[in-house]
Amino acid sequence: MSNDRILEGLNPEQREAVLHTEGPLLILAGAGSGKTRVLTHRLAWLVREHGVSPTSLLAITFTNKAAEEMRRRLQDLVGGASRAMWISTFHAACARMLRRDAERLGYQKNFAVYDEEDQRRLVLRLMRDNEMDVKRYPPRAVRSRISLAKNELVSWEDYRQRARDDFEAVVGEVYRLYQETMARNNAMDFDDLLVNALALLELFPSLLEEYQERFRYISVDEYQDTNRAQYRWVNLLAERRRNLCVVGDDDQSIYSWRGADLRNILDFERDYPDARIIRLERNYRSTRVILDAAHGVVRGIRGRKPKKLWTDREGGEPIRFFQADSEYQEALYVAEEINGLTARGYRLSDIAVFYRINAQSRPFEEVMLRLGIPYRIVGGFRFYERKEVKDVLAYLRVLANPADDVSLLRVVNVPRRGIGETTIGHLQAHAALQGITLWEALLRAEEVAPLGAGARRRLSEFARLMSELRDAADELALPELMKEVQERSGYLEELRRERTLEAEGRLENLEELLRVADEFQQTRPEEGLQGFLEQVSLLSDIDYYDQEEGAVTLMTLHNAKGLEFPVVFMVGMLDGVFPHSRSVVEGREDEERRLCYVGITRARDLLYLTCSAQRSQYGLTDYCAPSPYVKEIPEELLERVGAAEVEERAVRLESERLARMAEGFQVGDRVLHRVFGTGVVREITVSSAGPEMAIEFPELGTKRFLLAFAPLTPLKD
């Protein structure tokens, strides 16, 4: 590709950002303004025009999905040279550093990476082992506090000193136990990857100098979402050459609850007084109506960087606002609009329903199920969180790192091999007494005094199995090793014996896991088992997302960031829900406002805002006012939909649907009932609940059924 083609099609501000290659650069990129295009074309320009070695370029994103998109675009722009660039998430880049030099910090290079579920299980185990009240101090909340402390670079020693109440005192003690256990297990969690990679740079000046010399140009996307550890890591790497390009939008900073610090982008000029600031305000996604609505909400934020999105897509359909009488009516309105949109030519995959909290999805799921509208929920039960998948991955993690007690405990009796909790308890106690890992205790099971001969034999058989699989791991490619684990562990055999639909589904999931391993082997053969486990551990919710052709997308507003849809429904727009009452009390109302802005700017063509006058919660019904954000949208942009009109249409459509259900049945027809056998239809009526039929069965008499629920099949004469 010629250098002129790299600049082709860029607007003046995008072109200015691409051409600015030396010194600090802050790109304030509004929603839909083409920031990924700018980032990739700037990297291509450095390689093509300035002859910069691809190995000197470091580009950081927040999701694997975004990193993969950058790689794909750069492949088109610079060809094979893109493979030499470091393009990855923060966690993946830090893991890469640690795989090389973790031994400097006392870890082995084959350290395990614990995901959130692994972390929660470990916290729960530590709290129970130390007789802490897990009801008063929920393990999930404790784990979350530990994570926030790490993001703020607060050690367990400092956290314990600062504890202000009983809960923080418990967190401080669990934090200490957690870190000691992680070190023994040769394991890190996501936050440790950041903290330990930063420690490498701070504790070993020669290593810092090496990386500073290597990475001459550093780019960071979504800079407004960086936490303290990420901020320090980036700025240390950029300290020598100062060629740091950060891209972000303070209007889309919505993650303070997980440690993101908005000051990192707001104070960029303080850190780099000579920084060039370029604003990308031209939006290529939404209509003028949608952008004006978004600006109406976001302009009330205190201290924001001044900017206003504009577009060539003048006009656009008004934003439809509907306040229903009930949650069911609200959900029914959304479902009916979806049916109407598909009749207009929109695909189901073009449509998304956003809500503030997960619990709000229930009425929409129920109505869509009833009306036969396919949907999928993003951020629900993910593939790698399914039990059978986590079980097989735990086997592999023990093979890669035998010191990983969490994974070893998960599989020692899966499938069942007669190693019960009492046996495991004796094994753990012996390991603690001897100061050895659980794996080492397993190899010396004959030394565990309280165990009987049978328990020792079963432990020894398991140890022999894992040792043989460890030997096989040195010889076999990843897919073959995974097959060996599934077969020799007895996992597949146990599922086959069940002969249930659930077991069939779990077997299919393990087949899919094999396909994933095979694909990894084909594309990244040099990384082996350790690389595969690392990739799986670092996947985020949004990395699982692909727009399915035949399904509406349901997701929380936080999960929607980075996506776009032709049609967006923002539902449950109620005061106290959005903005969330807790956020207002905690002083995070500005962040709620930014979250609303993010939701609005995901829409390309059409935007719907809905709420209901009543909301059910904990068995009680509350009467709620619409979200104040609706009032901040200029009235001329809104089209208010009347509840009476919607109700009338709903009744008509429901009657038509019920009438269609009765088609195919007539009085006198013979029908088959799954339980009662063959009968004859004697009467058909339609009530508010749907078609009802009176059916006479030999020897049983006449029974009445609602057609919507009865397992009836017409019989041909």
MOHU-V797867 format. One line per field, one symbol per residue. ss: DSSP state (h for helix, s for strand, l for the rest). psi: psi as a letter, one per 30 degrees, with the letter a starting at -180 (. if undefined). A space follows every 10 residues. Layout:
BEGIN
ss->???
psi->???
END
This chain:
BEGIN
ss->llhhhhhlll lhhhhhhhhl llllsssssl llllhhhhhh hhhhhhhhll lllhhhssss sllhhhhhhh hhhhhhhhhh hhhhlssssh hhhhhhhhhh hhhhhlllll lssslhhhhh hhhhhhhhhl llllllllhh hhhhhhhhhh hllllhhhhh hhlllhhhhh hhhhhhhhhh hhhhllsssh hhhhhhhhhh hhhlhhhhhh hhhhllssss llhhhllhhh hhhhhhhhll lllssssslh hhlllhhhll llhhhhlhhh hllllsssss lslllllhhh hhhhhhhhll llllllllls llllllllss ssssllhhhh hhhhhhhhhh hhhllllhhh sssssllhhh hhhhhhhhhh hlllssslll llhhhlhhhh hhhhhhhhhh llllhhhhhh hlllllllll hhhhhhhhhh hhhhlllhhh hhhlhhhlll llhhhhhhhh hhhhhhhhhh hhhllllhhh hhhhhhhhll hhhhhhhhll hhhhhhhhhh hhhhhhhhhh hhhlhhhhhh hhhhhhhlll hhhhllllll lssssshhhh llllssssss lllslsslls hhhhhlllhh hhhhhhhhhh llssssssss sslsssslls sssllslhhh hlllhhhsss slhhhhhhhh hhhhhhhhhh hhllllllls ssslllssss ssssssslls ssssssslll ssssssllll lssslll
psi->kleefefkfk leeeeeeefj fklkkjjjjl kggheeeeee eeeeeeeeef gkkffgkkkk afleeeeeee eeeeeeegbf ffffljjlle eeeeeeeefe gfffggllfh kljkaeeeee eeeeeeeefg hkjfeeikee eeeeeeeeee eghjleeeee efkfaeeeee eeeeeeeeee eeeefhllae eeeeeeeeee eefieeeeee eeeejfkkkk lhffgkaeee eeeefeefee fgikjkkajf fgjghffgfk jffeeegefe eifgkkkkkj fkkgelleee eeeeeeeffg kkglkklkkl lfilblklkk kkjlfleeee eeeeeeeeee eefffkleff kkjkleleff feeeeeeeee ghjklkkkgb jleffkeeee eeeeeeeeee iffieeeeee ffhjlkggja eeeeeeeeee eeefhlleee eefhfffjef kleeeeeeee eeeeeeeeee eeffekleee eeeeeeeffg eeeeeefehl eeeeeeeeee eeeeeeeeee eefhfffaee eeeeeeegkl efffkkjkeh kkkklleeff kfllkekkjj lhikkfejkk eeeeegghee eeeeeeeeee gfkeekkkkl lkfkkkkhgl kkklllkffe ffkkeffkjk kkeeeeeeee eeeeeeeeee efkfklkfkk lkkfefbkak kfkkljaffa kkkkkkkkff akkkkkeffk ikkkkk.
END
